[in-house]
Amino acid sequence: WYCTLLSTSRLSQECILSGLMSQSGKKVLHIDKNPYYGGESASISPLEQLYKKFKVPGPAKTMGRGKEWNIDLIPKFFMANGKKTCAIHLDFWSVQCIFSALLSCALSHCLHSLFALGELVKILVHTEVTRYLDFKVVEGSYVYKAGKVHKVPGTEEEAQASDLMGMFDKRRFKKLLLFALNFDVRNPRTYQDMDPNKTTTRDLFCRFDLGLDVMEFTGHAIALHSSENYLDQPCLETIRRIKLYSESLSRHNPSPYIYPVYGLGELPQGFARLSAEYGGTFLLNRAVDEIVMDNGKVKAVKSDGKLFHCKQLICDPSYVPNRVRKVGRVIRVICLLNHPVKNTHDANSCQIILPQAQLNRKSDIYISVVSYAHNVASDGVYIATVSTTVETSNPEKEVQPGLELLEPIMQKFVSVHNLVVPNEDGKRSQIFVSRSYDSTNHFETECEDIKDMYHRITGAELRFGGSHRHQSHNSDDD
């Protein structure tokens, strides 16, 4: 009997959760219907496969050798941590495969900080999966304002040099940065007569007399909030995010983000290898024929005529379409360029955020740019992906402001996917379904989903401790 059966190996929640289950001594089996790691967030190589997938003629010979390319279908950057112990290069990676490795390598369970932005990097360090991977810092973080791209300031020096703000706004923003950097939730003397659990972010910004433009790029490009709801919520989370961004930037200048060399496809493979070291079992290219239930609870999974008994099932929405509902749509446009993006100081890689208010939208538009510098494209070629939450019946028109920043574009690949969420919490059926990927180019939403799923599966909060690696449990017992 498998206590947990993971029926995917995409770069997402399931991989990490499977690792957590292995850590607690449960037998974990991964079944993936795809012949490759990564699922819907795979890295496509060679380049010819990308053209084939989107039914586009090509590619031209000027694109170079197809094997030089690794194109991520859903690129996301990861924020590095300002701590020395986490000073490694990482951007987007497999939440699923990371979960699997995490628990397979059986980390100890008592770190005081919860899984969040920057905390993901700690997993790589604790699991020592960095033995298999190399990372590089993303060269810049930018925000869109009045039709132009601007560098996001994250330090006092950058704030002084920024063209995003006037002289008085720079002074106010500097004070906010200093407040966030000195803030210590364990030391009320750093609160400056505010209660971070009651004072709203709007009131915090007003206290520092920030203008609307400064509030906008601080909330969306630094704190990485995806809507305006954060303004009326307690400011503690926003302070933490500003502090993390600034600390990470000071250590990983010119940006707080990192990304794997050869693309995201290296990450699930690295975690699969790590998980295998500690007893995890992977079955690729295996169709899931049936999920067997008994009195409303999962009993087994049938694959290629063989029955795999399990007590819990963790899967992505594609395996249980009758257990999820649509809540929106996401559009992504992968663009191949032969030039760096304008006004990014010829950056070989960068993140650009177009805040919703600048475009009279309800959702931000995100652009991630990587290139030959990360060994994901031929020399001199850039891969830029534009994404957003669909708000109208014409998704391509919605991302036009982002595409205009990238012109001229050699080739575009457009996809529109449904955003789905589980219908129930899974506690009765013991089938736990993750959410689909949102439009952001960072992993904050997925982190929240991981924490929520872990709590529903185990009844405990997700916490990590020191990296005491030990042999996995291979017992057939519970």
TIDREN-994259 format. One record per residue (C-alpha): x, y, z; residue number from 1. Coordinates in steps of 0.001 Angstrom, whole numbers, plus 524288, in hexadecimal, padded with zeros to 5 digits. Example, Ala and Ser with C-alpha at 12.3 -4.5 7.8 and 13.67 -1.06 7.14 Angstrom:
      u      v      w    k
  8300C  7EE6C  81E78    1
  83566  7FBDC  81BE4    2
END
This chain:
      u      v      w    k
  80000  80000  80000    1
  804C1  80DA1  7FC96    2
  80126  817B5  8068A    3
  80260  82261  7FC84    4
  801F3  82110  7EDE4    5
  80613  82C80  7E57A    6
  8008D  82C0F  7D7D8    7
  808BA  8368A  7D194    8
  81689  83BBC  7D131    9
  813E9  84970  7CC63   10
  81B91  854CE  7D1F5   11
  811F5  857AB  7DCA9   12
  80B48  854A9  7E985   13
  80A7E  845E1  7E843   14
  81916  843B7  7E77E   15
  81BE5  84ACA  7F429   16
  8106E  8448F  7FB27   17
  814A8  8370D  7F715   18
  821DD  839DB  7FCF3   19
  81B99  83E39  80998   20
  81409  8318E  80A5B   21
  82070  829C9  80813   22
  826F0  83153  812F3   23
  81CD4  82C5D  81C79   24
  82004  81E65  81890   25
  8150F  81BEB  80EEE   26
  8171D  8143F  80262   27
  8158C  81D4A  7F6D5   28
  81311  81994  7E8C6   29
  81325  823AA  7DDD3   30
  80B66  8205B  7D1B4   31
  80C6A  829C0  7C63B   32
  804B6  82863  7B9B1   33
  80F5D  82FEC  7B281   34
  81BF4  829C3  7AD6B   35
  8239C  8352A  7B322   36
  824C3  83CCF  7BFCE   37
  81DC5  849BF  7C15E   38
  81006  8478B  7BC38   39
  80934  85402  7B7F6   40
  814E5  85BEE  7BCC0   41
  81F31  85403  7B59D   42
  82B18  85953  7AEA4   43
  829C7  85673  7A024   44
  835C9  851E1  798A8   45
  839BA  851AB  78DCA   46
  833FA  85E16  7881D   47
  82D02  85671  77D70   48
  82435  8506B  787E2   49
  81F4A  85DDA  78BE2   50
  81B56  860F5  77DE9   51
  814F2  8539F  77CD8   52
  80D7E  85541  7899C   53
  807A1  86237  78532   54
  805D1  85D9B  77720   55
  80E7B  8686D  771BA   56
  81708  86649  76597   57
  8259B  86717  767EF   58
  82EBD  86A21  76E07   59
  837A5  871DC  76504   60
  845E6  86DF3  763F5   61
  849A1  87B1B  769D9   62
  84482  87612  776EB   63
  8507C  86D71  77836   64
  85102  85F58  77C8C   65
  84464  85A65  78280   66
  84B68  85335  78D6A   67
  850B4  8601A  79298   68
  84308  863F4  796D0   69
  83B7C  86131  7A364   70
  82ED3  868E9  7A33C   71
  826E7  86938  7AFD3   72
  8184F  868D1  7AD2C   73
  81544  86F89  7BA1D   74
  8212D  87761  7BE5C   75
  8213A  87C3B  7CC4E   76
  82C18  882C8  7D3DC   77
  82FA5  87FEB  7E1E4   78
  833A2  88A15  7EB91   79
  8408A  886F2  7F1ED   80
  84269  888D3  80072   81
  84AEA  89350  8065B   82
  8512A  889C0  80FBD   83
  85EA6  88471  80CE8   84
  85A00  8769A  80EB5   85
  850AC  87850  80366   86
  8599D  87F8B  7FA15   87
  85787  87697  7EE9E   88
  85203  87926  7E135   89
  84412  874EC  7DEF7   90
  83800  879E2  7D7F6   91
  82D0B  87101  7D3E6   92
  82CB5  862FF  7D81B   93
  8241F  85768  7DA88   94
  81B4D  858AD  7E602   95
  8173A  84AC6  7E3A1   96
  82489  84509  7E1C7   97
  829B9  84D0C  7ECF0   98
  81F53  847CE  7F601   99
  822B7  83A2C  7F1F8  100
  83111  83C22  7F475  101
  82EC9  8436F  800F1  102
  827D8  8387D  80753  103
  82FB4  82DFE  800C3  104
  83C26  83376  8065C  105
  83539  8346D  81362  106
  838A4  841A5  818A0  107
  83625  8443A  826D0  108
  82A15  84BD4  829E5  109
  82BAE  857AC  8323A  110
  83003  86453  82BB4  111
  8293D  8703A  8311F  112
  8262F  876BA  82429  113
  81B18  87204  81B93  114
  81C05  86F1D  80D06  115
  81B43  87C28  805BD  116
  82258  884DE  7FC35  117
  830E0  88282  7FE21  118
  82E6A  87695  80685  119
  82E0C  86DE0  7FA74  120
  83C8D  87019  7F8CE  121
  83EC9  86A23  80617  122
  83921  85D67  80133  123
  843A8  85C70  7F6E5  124
  84E04  85EAF  80125  125
  84845  8552E  80B11  126
  8460E  84A6C  80128  127
  85353  84CB8  7FADF  128
  84CD9  84BC0  7ED96  129
  85678  85648  7E96C  130
  85FE6  84B11  7E726  131
  858B0  848D6  7DA68  132
  855C4  856C5  7D649  133
  85C27  863B2  7D2B5  134
  85580  870DF  7D3CD  135
  8579F  87ECB  7CF3C  136
  85268  88BA7  7D43D  137
  84815  89252  7CBE1  138
  84E2F  89F0E  7C766  139
  84354  8A8B4  7CA51  140
  835E7  8AB8A  7CFF7  141
  82DBC  8B5EF  7C933  142
  8206E  8BC5B  7CA01  143
  81824  8C2EB  7BFA1  144
  813F4  8D10C  7C14F  145
  80E6E  8DA98  7B763  146
  8122E  8D24E  7ABBC  147
  82041  8D000  7AFF2  148
  827D6  8C5AB  7B77C  149
  82EDF  8CA07  7C3E7  150
  83848  8C301  7CD11  151
  831D8  8BF35  7D9E8  152
  83951  8C55B  7E539  153
  83BBD  8BC61  7F0AA  154
  846DE  8C31D  7F7D7  155
  84983  8D0EF  7FCA1  156
  8534F  8D306  7F1B5  157
  849F0  8CE83  7E720  158
  83F13  8D6C3  7ECD4  159
  84786  8E2E1  7EBC9  160
  84ADE  8E002  7DD90  161
  83D2E  8DBC0  7D96B  162
  83590  8E354  7CF3E  163
  828E9  8DD99  7D490  164
  82817  8E7CE  7DF4B  165
  82A2C  8F621  7E1C3  166
  8337F  8FB34  7EC10  167
  8299F  8FB81  7F734  168
  82428  8EE12  7F3E3  169
  831F6  8E891  7F41B  170
  833D0  8ED3F  8020D  171
  826E5  8E767  80658  172
  82980  8DA8C  7FF6F  173
  836F9  8D9EA  805AC  174
  830BE  8DB37  8131B  175
  82761  8D025  81003  176
  832A0  8C76E  80BA9  177
  83A4A  8CA5F  81816  178
  82E40  8C777  82048  179
  82C2E  8BA5D  81971  180
  83A8B  8B695  81A5F  181
  83AFD  8B9A2  828E6  182
  82DD3  8B35E  82BAF  183
  82E54  8A77A  83481  184
  8216F  8A0FF  837B6  185
  8275E  89C31  84487  186
  82B42  8A9FA  848A6  187
  81FB1  8B359  84AAA  188
  82940  8BEB2  84BA7  189
  82AFB  8BDC5  83CE4  190
  81C51  8BF7F  83A84  191
  81D24  8CE6C  83BA6  192
  81079  8CF21  84376  193
  808E8  8C6C4  839AF  194
  80296  8B992  83B44  195
  80679  8B1F6  82EF9  196
  7FB66  8A86C  8316B  197
  7F12B  8B32E  83176  198
  7F6A0  8BEAB  829BE  199
  7F2EC  8BD3C  81B66  200
  7FCE2  8BE6C  8107C  201
  7F582  8CA5A  80B95  202
  7F756  8D0D4  818DD  203
  805A8  8CCCA  818DB  204
  807E1  8D35C  80BB7  205
  80078  8DF67  81036  206
  808E3  8E008  81C5E  207
  814CB  8E162  813A1  208
  80D3A  8EAB5  80AB4  209
  80FBF  8E2A6  7FE8C  210
  809FE  8E741  7F1AC  211
  80110  8DE81  7E99C  212
  80BDE  8DB0A  7DFF2  213
  81500  8D6F5  7EAE1  214
  80A4B  8CEF7  7F162  215
  807BB  8C85A  7E45C  216
  8156D  8C380  7E155  217
  81810  8C05A  7EF95  218
  80BFF  8B7D3  7F0A9  219
  80CCF  8B12B  7E371  220
  81B2C  8B107  7DF59  221
  821A1  8AFAD  7ECB0  222
  81793  8A92C  7F594  223
  81242  8A199  7E9BF  224
  803EE  8A2FE  7ED34  225
  7FB44  89F75  7E1B7  226
  7EF66  8A7B0  7E55B  227
  7EC0A  8B3C0  7ED4B  228
  7E61B  8ABD4  7F86F  229
  7F2D2  8AC73  80016  230
  7F0F0  8BAFE  802A2  231
  7E5F6  8B863  80C45  232
  7EC66  8ACBC  812C4  233
  7F5EE  8ACED  81E5F  234
  80312  8B226  81A0B  235
  80B80  8A778  82038  236
  80C1A  89F29  813DA  237
  80F58  8AAD7  80B31  238
  81A36  8AF19  81465  239
  81FCE  8A166  81406  240
  81F97  8A12E  8053A  241
  82616  8AE7D  803EE  242
  8308C  8AA40  80D8C  243
  832F2  89D81  80640  244
  833C9  8A460  7F916  245
  83D76  8AE6E  7FE08  246
  845FC  8A492  8053D  247
  84613  89B70  7F997  248
  84965  8A67E  7F05C  249
  854B2  8AB02  7F8D0  250
  85A82  89D62  7F841  251
  85708  899A9  7EA36  252
  857F7  8A6EA  7E37B  253
  85384  8AA6E  7D8E5  254
  846D5  8A34A  7DC6E  255
  84188  89AC0  7E760  256
  83DC9  88FDD  7DDED  257
  844F5  883C3  7D945  258
  84287  879D0  7CE87  259
  84816  86C5F  7CB71  260
  85225  86ABB  7C0B4  261
  84C17  86297  7B5A7  262
  83E75  86674  7BA23  263
  83458  86157  7C374  264
  83490  8539D  7BE0A  265
  84100  85122  7C5BF  266
  839CC  852D1  7D28E  267
  82FF8  8479B  7D21E  268
  83AB8  83EAA  7CD53  269
  84379  842D7  7D887  270
  838E0  84095  7E29A  271
  8351E  833B1  7DC5F  272
  8431C  82F02  7DE06  273
  8435A  833B1  7EC05  274
  8364A  82D57  7EF0A  275
  83ADD  8207D  7E92F  276
  84668  8208B  7F27F  277
  83CD5  81FB3  7FDD4  278
  83344  815A3  7F8DF  279
  82A4B  81D62  7EFFA  280
  82541  815F8  7E408  281
  8225C  81C68  7D6E5  282
  81A5E  816DE  7CBA8  283
  81AB1  81F81  7BFA4  284
  81252  81E08  7B37E  285
  807FF  8167D  7BB1C  286
  7F9C6  819AD  7B8AE  287
  7F09A  81A57  7C451  288
  7E501  811F5  7C050  289
  7DCB6  81314  7CC71  290
  7DC7A  81856  7DA3D  291
  7D635  80D9F  7E284  292
  7CD86  81231  7EDB8  293
  7C7F1  80AE7  7F976  294
  7BD26  81146  8017C  295
  7C0D2  81EA7  7FC8F  296
  7CF72  81D39  7FF29  297
  7DA8D  81A97  7F5C0  298
  7DEE6  80C6C  7F612  299
  7E7BC  80AA4  7EA53  300
  7EC2A  80FB1  7DD36  301
  7EB7B  80717  7D140  302
  7F64F  80931  7C748  303
  7F8E8  800E3  7BB3E  304
  7F08D  7F615  7C10C  305
  7F7E0  7F5C7  7CDF7  306
  7F1D5  7F9C9  7DAD4  307
  7F9B6  80260  7E43A  308
  7F346  80304  7F191  309
  7F471  80FD9  7F8ED  310
  7EEEC  816F9  804A0  311
  7F087  824B4  7FF4D  312
  7F160  82A56  7F1A3  313
  7F7BF  8375B  7EE41  314
  7F5F6  83BBC  7E043  315
  7F4C6  8472D  7D70F  316
  7E77A  84AE4  7D13D  317
  7E9A2  843CC  7C452  318
  7E7F4  8368A  7CAE8  319
  7DAD0  8398F  7D14F  320
  7D361  8431B  7C87E  321
  7C69D  83FBA  7CF71  322
  7CC1E  84477  7DC6C  323
  7CFF8  8523C  7D833  324
  7C910  85E71  7D36E  325
  7CD19  8697A  7CA80  326
  7CF6E  876C1  7D0DF  327
  7D5F0  87E10  7C5BE  328
  7DF83  87D60  7BA6F  329
  7EDD4  8808F  7B842  330
  7F46A  88492  7ABA0  331
  802EB  88269  7A931  332
  80A6B  886D9  79D3D  333
  8181D  88161  79B3E  334
  81FF7  88AC4  792B3  335
  82D09  8884B  78C1D  336
  83554  89498  78AA8  337
  84276  89794  7847D  338
  844CA  8A351  78D55  339
  84410  8A704  79BC8  340
  837D7  8AE0B  7A084  341
  838A6  8BCCB  79F44  342
  83BCF  8C4E7  7AB61  343
  840D9  8B90E  7B2EE  344
  84F2D  8BCC1  7B163  345
  850F0  8B182  7A7B7  346
  84DC4  8A799  7B257  347
  84F36  89962  7AE34  348
  8445D  895E7  7B7CE  349
  83A71  89DDA  7BF56  350
  82CD3  89EE2  7C50D  351
  82365  8A9A1  7C100  352
  8167E  8AC4C  7C7DA  353
  80BE9  8B4CB  7C1D0  354
  8033B  8B8ED  7CD5C  355
  7F4B3  8B816  7CB01  356
  7F220  8C679  7CDD6  357
  7FB50  8CA95  7C2F0  358
  7F2C5  8C373  7B918  359
  7E552  8C540  7BF54  360
  7E4A1  8B6AD  7C206  361
  7E150  8AE23  7CD95  362
  7ED6D  8A585  7CBE6  363
  7FBE3  8A835  7CA09  364
  8030E  8A400  7BDB3  365
  80FC1  89C81  7BFCE  366
  81B87  89B17  7B6E6  367
  826CD  891D9  7B97B  368
  832DE  89242  7B0E6  369
  83DBA  88816  7B029  370
  847C9  8857C  7A59C  371
  853FB  87E99  7A128  372
  85A3D  88385  7ADD1  373
  852A5  878DA  7B4F4  374
  8557A  86EEE  7AA33  375
  8474E  86E52  7A60C  376
  848B3  8740A  79855  377
  8525A  875A5  78D45  378
  85C7D  88059  78E59  379
  85694  88DEA  78D46  380
  84861  88962  78E8D  381
  83EF1  88CCD  79990  382
  832A0  885F6  79E6A  383
  8286C  88F54  7A3FF  384
  81B85  88A72  7A976  385
  81001  893A3  7AB8F  386
  804E8  88F2C  7B462  387
  7F8D3  8945C  7BB17  388
  7EB7A  8907B  7C02B  389
  7E160  8914F  7B555  390
  7D6FC  89BB0  7B78F  391
  7D067  89CCA  7AA3A  392
  7CC8B  89487  79E7F  393
  7D8ED  898E3  79762  394
  7E488  89407  79F66  395
  7EEEE  89758  79548  396
  7EAD3  8A58F  79528  397
  7EC41  8A5ED  7A3F4  398
  7FAC4  8A27A  7A376  399
  7FD9B  8ABF4  79864  400
  803D5  8B630  7A174  401
  80DA3  8ABDB  7A5A4  402
  8102B  8A73C  797CB  403
  812B3  8B532  7935E  404
  81DFE  8B603  79CF4  405
  8244C  8AA49  7963A  406
  82366  8AE8B  78802  407
  82863  8AA39  77E7F  408
  8247B  89C15  78143  409
  829A9  8910E  778A9  410
  81F6E  886F4  77C96  411
  813FA  88613  7861B  412
  80D96  87A22  78C44  413
  8006F  87D0D  79291  414
  7F944  8748D  79C5D  415
  7ED31  876C9  7A4C3  416
  7EA9D  86DB7  7B048  417
  7DFC0  86C8A  7BA3E  418
  7E25F  86FE1  7C867  419
  7DC6D  8652A  7D0AC  420
  7DB48  86279  7DF3C  421
  7D6C1  85643  7E6A5  422
  7C859  8550A  7EA18  423
  7CB1A  84FA1  7F7BA  424
  7D5FE  84F23  801B0  425
  7D885  8408D  7FFC7  426
  7D783  83CD0  80E17  427
  7CC60  83358  80BDF  428
  7D0C2  82D46  7FF06  429
  7DF5A  82E5E  8023E  430
  7E15E  83387  7F46C  431
  7E8C4  84053  7F549  432
  7E900  8487A  7E8EF  433
  7F1DA  8540B  7E682  434
  7EE14  860AE  7DFCF  435
  7F231  86384  7D1E6  436
  7FCF6  86D63  7CF04  437
  7F93C  87BB3  7CF8D  438
  7FE67  88684  7C6C0  439
  8091B  88B83  7CFD3  440
  81767  88927  7CC9E  441
  81AD4  885E7  7DAA7  442
  81692  87AEA  7E3A9  443
  80F61  881E6  7EEAF  444
  801F5  87C5F  7EB83  445
  80742  86E98  7EA4F  446
  80DEA  86FFF  7F78C  447
  80108  8737D  7FDDB  448
  7FAB9  867BD  7F761  449
  80587  85EDD  7FC65  450
  803BD  8638A  80A58  451
  7F507  861E6  80971  452
  7F5E1  85443  80376  453
  7FFEC  84FB5  80D63  454
  7F72C  85421  81880  455
  7EB61  84D0E  812BA  456
  7F335  8409D  81055  457
  7FA24  83FC7  81D63  458
  7F2AB  848C4  82680  459
  7FF6F  84FB8  829D0  460
  805CE  85C6E  8258F  461
  810AB  85B51  81B83  462
  81D8E  85E10  82243  463
  82B7E  85ABE  81EEC  464
  8372A  858A8  82789  465
  84581  855A9  826D3  466
  84A69  84D69  81BB5  467
  84C9A  8406C  82271  468
  84C60  83743  816F5  469
  849EF  8290D  81A0C  470
  845DD  81CA0  81372  471
  837D7  81B96  80F3A  472
  82E24  8122F  81524  473
  82B8B  806B3  80C3F  474
  82255  7FFBE  81535  475
  81559  7FB1A  80FCF  476
  80EEB  7FF5E  81C66  477
  8067C  80B99  81D44  478
END
